[in-house]
Structures are given as C-alpha cells and as structure tokens.
Amino acid sequence: MSVASYSESGSDSQDGQWDDWEDEEMNIPMKCLFCTQMFDSAAVLFQHVKRAHGFDFLQTRTALNLDFYQSMRIVNYIRTLSLKDPQFSATTGFSIDGTEAFLSDDTYLKPAIADDSLLYVLDELDLDDPVLETNSYQNSSMHTTSVEESATPQERKLAARIKALEQQLNQREYEVKHANQQFEEYREMVKRQFYDNVDMTAAPTLKAAGVFAEADGSDYYFNSYAGNDIHMQMLQDKVRTEGYRDFIYDNRDIFQGKVVLDVGCGTGILSMFAARAGAAKVIAVDNSDIIHKARANVIENGLDNVITLVKGRIEELELPVKQVDIIISEWMGYFLLFEAMLDSVLVARDRYLAPGGLLAPSASYIYLTAISDQEYMNERANYWDDVYGFKMSAMKESGPVKEADVDIVPSTAVVATRALICEIDHGTATPVSLDFTSSFTLQATQNSTIHALLGYFDVAFSRLQATHGPSCDELAQPVYTNDGSTVAPKALWKQPESSMHGFTTGPHGTPTHWKQTVFVLKEPVAVVVGDELHGQFVCRKSTSNPRELDLEITYFHVPATLKDRIDDARQNAISQKYQLR
C-alpha cells in the first residue's frame, strides 16, 4: 500500500488529528548556543556558531575525540553561560582545549534549557566531518523541498509525522541512555560509599611516584563533599574545628601578614580563621562544588578582600602566587589515611610552600591497642548467629578479607597498652612513605578476652615545622592505668609545659566524627595481666582505588610466663586481612 493511497483514505476526523500533530511537532527549532537565533538543523546551527561566534564545535569534537556525553556537557555549559550573562550572546571567540573541568562534571548532563531539541540529535548526526554534514544537510534539504513540492497535503502531513516521531524517538533514546547512565553511577556510588574510582593505569609514572590520577568518570569523592550535611557534621565536631581554631588564634603572630594556602577548604572555615588571625592573603582551594557556597560565606563575612577561592585539583592548578608561607588543611580520614588526601597536601607542599614554611597540622600519629567488648561482638560481629532465634550464617562476611569497622568504642573496653605504629612528619613525608609496615607489642592491663584490635590517630600542630614533637618513646607510653579503671592525662601536647597543639581521636578522648577503626580478630585471645600480643601491621593504598586501604595484621599471643620463648609463640601466628572502604 502506497503512502498516497493510505493518506487519501483518511477521514475528516483523522485529518484533524494529523493537523494537530503537524502544528505541534512538525518543526522543533534549535536555538543557537550563544544568541537567540533559531535553526531547523544542527548542521546549519553549528555553521552559524562557527561564523558568528568563533567556535568550531564540529572540529573541536573531532580534534579532542569527545564522546556523546562530553558533547552534551559543552552544549549545556555554553547555554548556562548564556543564561547567566546577557552580553554573552555577543561572543565572537570561544574555544576549549579538553582540560576544562566541566567536560567531566555531570551537572552539565542536565539540560540548561527545557526541551533542548539540539541534545536529541547530537548522537544521530555525523559531526566528524563538517563538510560532509553540511553537504548532507543541503542535499537532504533539496530533496525534501522537491518531494514537498510534488506531494499531496496528506503526504506532507505523513512526512511531518514521521519527522516528529523520529525526533520523539531521539528524545526517548537520549532519556533511556541518560537514565541508564544515572543508574550505573548511582550503583557505583553506593558501592564506593561516595568515593571515587581512580584509574591507576592512566599515569604509570605518577603512580610509581605515589601521585595518582583521578578517573575520567564521575568523581564521587569530590561530589560527596558538595552537600551541606557532611560539612555540618565536620563543623559540629568541636575537637576537630576548635583544634584548628585554637592553634590559629593562639598563634596569630605567625599568621600575621603571611600568605596561607588552604587545601580542601570546604565551607572556608579554616581560611576565615586564618584571615581573622591576620593573614595578608589566603588562597582557598577545593575541587568540590561546595566552593561556591564557601565563596558566599567569605563575602558574607567581609573577608573577600583577603581570601581568594579557586576551584580545581591542587595537583593541576596554577595558583595566583608562586609561594605560600603556611599550608593549612583538614585532610584526615578514617584511620588517618583513608581517602588519601594527605597525598594532595604533600603535592601542594612541594609545589608552593616556601623554604622554612609551616604545615598545619605538622605531624600525625597512628596507634594500635586491644579491646574486649562482648556487647559490641554480639551487636556487630556475631549478630547473624541469632536473629530472633534463627541462625543466618550465610549473611556473615566470607572470604579471606574482612571489612574493618568504624565505630566509637568506650575507653572502658580497652584492655592493653597502646603501640605507635606510624609517625608522619608532614614536612618530610612522601606519598610513597604513607604505605607502611610496623611491628607492635601490646601488653594486657587486665584479665580479659581480646576480641579486636583498635586503631586511632592523633595530630599535632607546631609553630615551626622543624620543631620535633614528643619522642617515639613518649608517644608510645600507656594512656591507661594497669587496672583500666582510670585514664591518664591526654595527649602530651595538651599539657601546660608543651609547645604543641593538637588533638586525639582515641577512645580516651572526646568522641570525634572519625571515631575509631575496629579490627575484629578471627580468634579471640584470652589474656591475663602482663601477657603480650606481638605482631606486624601492614597498611597499603588499595590497588583498585587508592583512596581506600588494604590492611593486614599478623599477631601471636605471648603469655607473661613465656616471654623468653617468643620464637616458639611466633609459630602460632595468625594473619588476617582487612579492607577499609
């Protein structure tokens, strides 16, 4: 059946429906990226953009090998600029080189203007060859004009409906494709708990040096810091926030007239502390969109004449100064090193810190101790043994690697001395040195059963980076009495005679949002006072995602009566792997 015979067999009622369809959807014009001119063809639109506004979209897409989603981001980014600035329509020169942050920013996958028909045809057009595309369009236009001149009214209506259906199909395909991408990204976000997936194969040289490149996809690590809730949680952590504030305000003389760099500035609180303390200039850097709110915070508090905010990764940015006198940063993660942000601070140090400059904090320390907590074991580790009278062993973690838990543990659960397993001088550390192996010895302070080892960290602030903190012997001293009933004085730098500032995240201090890290033992160890737990602790960045940690603990029990036979006890050593995700 021909199109003509089908068309001419329609009733008046059908004609009315076709007329409605034609009126509504026959032509879906496309707006120029820069000005208000409208076009019926993407090819003609892009030719106009090239001639009138100096941006060769087609050549740029080909030269930079941009994919469909990057092309969408370009369109929405330019449209966003046009919406924000009425003068933008007069642009006569525009270009991109492929390094722009918006090319990987999923904010620009959302259409900047409603029903943007240009987005529906980006993946349908052969944009790799502008000449071919233009010729194709011209030939198509000539052919369409010829057909339309000889077609009956009903044939033209059918052609219009086909065109409208094609455009609808393009729109639906785009929506499905975008929905699938959103689902995959959401699933990955849940899996990673908002932390990014870093491509370690992208830069082997940097990888070998301990500096890694972020993945080309959505950067969930930075996106996770874009919202308000996580910043409120951190700001409400008085140990954290007041620890920084007290150091800065108590040492105004070393901030007076200095240039300060804040790496990972978040809401800008540390930058504003530094500005209030008398800094001449503060440069606040963050790669998260929270920096836009930080800028508003700075302006609202009248500090925009001192604080300059810069969005981007510190590894890639060129700052408006060659050197800074002080670097401040709240970079710590769970178990200190989770999230690997210290790596970025060390890059900033090597690129911008002036000789004799100061990092705040200046040093950090990781400790290990042992706990006995049957209630914790029942609630967490042994929960699946009895769920309303039923066993659910299949729900337990299986395999050789266990997840390390992050939780607040009461000081009363601690049943051993502590061991310093990592000391980091921020002035001399390198990214490679943040992977460490350390031996430890814990001595039981009461008769009990050790269910888990417990990790936590302290940080110290010094007026001079060259000023050494407490010695390793001092740092490793017990903070609990032997009977476990009372707690000895807190961190040494909190004592009146100390020149250091700082805070602890240990169970003997005020709870923080970092909590402590719990390593449940495969086999609990029954101990009496004086018994020792010897072992080795290994901490490495995960090979699949360097913001995560792979850990391994090897331990063995040395009874107090057999301390002269440690080698014999070592024969019963147990090795256990953990991951912090």
ABEGO torsion letter per residue (X at the ends): XBAAAAAAABBAAAAAAAAAAAAAAABBBBBBAABABBBABAAAAAAAAAAAAGBBAAAAAAAAGBBAAAAAAAAAAAAAAAAABAAAAABABBBBAGABAAAABAAAABBABBGBAAAAAAAABBAABAAAAAAAAAAAAAAAAAAAAABBAAAAAAAAAAAAAAAAAAAAAAAAAAAAAAAAAAAAAAAAGGBBBBBAAABAAAAAAGBBBBBABBBAAAAAAABAAAAAAAAABAAAAAAAAAAAAAAAAAABGBBBBBBGAEAGAAAAAAAAAGBABBBBBBABAAAAAAAAAAAAAGAAAABBBBBEBAAABBBABABBABBBBBABBBGGABGGAAAAAAAAAAAABBBGBBBOBABBBBBBBBBBBAAAAAAAAAAAABBGGBBBAAABBBEABBBBBBBBBBAAABABBBBBABBBBAAABBAAAABBBBBBBBBBABBBBBABBBBBBBBBBBABAABBBBBAAAAABBABBAAGABBBBBBAAABAABABBEBBABAABBBBAAEBBBBBBABBBBBBBGBBBBEBBBBBBBAABAABBBBBBBBBBBBAAAAAAAAAAAAABBBBBBBBX
